[in-house]
Each structure stands twice: as structure tokens, then as C-alpha cells.
Amino acid sequence: MRCPFCGNTDTQVKDSRPAEDHVAIRRRRFCPACSGRFTTYERVQLRDLVVVKKNGKREDFDRDKLDRSIRISMQKRPIEPERVDQMISGIVRRLESLGDSDVDSDKIGEIVMDALARIDTVAYVRFASVYKNFQAADDFEDFVHELRPPAPKEDK
């Protein structure tokens, strides 16, 4: 592993432990050249995923991009970071297990929305507002109205 401080390729692992609910391995590393310390994470990758955008453009799947968009929707929400990490790992595993290396961006959005709906409805609505490209307050109102169960009818 290359040292991020000096570029030395001969770094040493000082400590390894499971991370993200045993989905990744966290390694503390030391660079003997500059005495720098840094952390790396290793994750199992079942297959290289390619995202097929709505316009037909293709790009490599970026877990960090998924992570950023989900965390933006969860800003200032009372959700533990470990739970978010578990959710993201679950989404990636689900995408990798679809059986195809090409995944439509719509499919990714639906899987993320499904996961968010189970954790936090505010984050779910925030993500949906970007994913579904809300243009006006009425779009929010219509979407939230679909979330609420119909009011029970009163018998007279």
C-alpha cells in the first residue's frame, strides 16, 4: 500500500480488525520512511459494476458516490453512522447479486429508496426529491400524500 504522505510503497500493517459489521477489514498502517500513520479499508467486491444512466451513458459504479448521496439525505437525522454503513453495504451486496454487471441507474435509485424508507422517512423524502427531480412544492406534497395511509372513515 502506498503511503498517502510520502508515496513510499513499503508500508507496514500495525493492526487489523473487522469493520462495518464484518463486511470490511480496517487496517492501521505505518510508513517507515516518513513515520506517517493512516487507515485503509478492504471490502470484498463480487464483480465490477457499471451504471447505465438514463441517457445511455455508462460509468463505473462508485461506492463513495452512493455513500455521499445517502449521507446527504440523512444529514442531521438521528441515525447512527454504523447503521448507515450497514445499509450501504447491503445495497452494494444487493446490486452485486443481481447477476448482471450492468445496472440501470433507475434500479439503483429504487433500491436506495427502499432501504431509506425502512430507516428514516425524512431521508427517504429528501433522496426522492433529487432522484425523482421534484420541481415544485406540489411534487413534495403529492409524494408525501402517497406515503400516508388513507384516513379511516367514521361510521355514523
Secondary structure by P-SEA (a helix, b strand, c coil): ccccccccccccccbbbbcccccbbbbbbbbccccccbbbbbbbbcccccccccccccccccaaaaaaaaaaaaccccccaaaaaaaaaaaaaaaaacccccccaaaaaaaaaaaaaaccaaaaaaaaaaaaccccaaaaaaaaaaaccccccccc
